[in-house]
């Protein structure tokens, strides 16, 4: 399901309002290796299920401690888009 830009901004703002990272929420201010992305997806989805959350979130472009939006490099955005498309079929 594709989210509108406004819905996506609202979601990121809601997640940024959490007091800190949780088992189902991780902020990444900087890019990480592709293998790490897969490990995060797995850990966050498993933790979300254990915490009875519908989803886990890995939010790129947001600093962990401050929750300040720092953005992402275009190479990361392209890599994540390719991953998403490979999963959707």
N, C-alpha and C positions, 0 to 999 in steps of 0.2 A: 504494500500500500504506500503510495507516494504522499508525502506530507507537503502542505503549502509552506511557503517561506514564513508566513506569519505563525503557523502552528509550530514550525521547527524552532523559531526564535523563542516562542513562549515555552516550549519544552526545555530548551537549554537554560533559559532564565529560571525556570522552576528548579531544575537540577542544581544550578549555581546557588540557589537559596538554601540548599541543604547545608547544615553546619560543617560537615566534613564528608570525606569519602566513606563509603560503606562497603559491605561485601558485594553489593550489586551495582555500585557506582564508582567509576574510576575516571579521574581527570588526567589528561596528558597535555602538558604545555609544549612538549617537543615531540618530534617523530620518534618512533621506535622501530626496531627491526621487524620485517614481515613475520618471522617466526613468533616473536613476542605478541604480535597482534592476535594471532590464532590462539595463543595460550591465554591471553586476556579474555577473548570471546568465550572460550570454554569455561574458564574459572568464573566469569561474571554470570554466565547463563546458569551454571550449576548452582552458584550461590543464590541467585535470584529465586530459583525453584525451591531451594531449602528455606528461604525466607518468605515463601509464598507471594513473591512478586511476579507480575506478568512478564517483566523484562529486566534485563541487566543493561547498564549503559556504560559505554566507553566513549568519553567525550574528549575529542582532540581539539587543541587550540585553546584550552582553558587551563590556567595554572592550578596546581593542586592546592597549595596553601591559601592563596588569596582569592581563588575562583575568578581571577581577572581574565578577560578574553584577550588572547595574544595572537590568535589566528593560526593558520597552518600553511606550510609551503605548498605550492601548486603540485609538486611531485607527490606529496602524501595524498592530496585530494584525488589526484588521478589514480593512484594505487588503490585507494579505498573504493573508488567508483568501479574499478575493474573487478575487485573482489565481490562487491555487491552484485554486479551483473553476472558474474560466474555462478553465484548462488541462486539467482532468480530464474535461471533456466536457459 
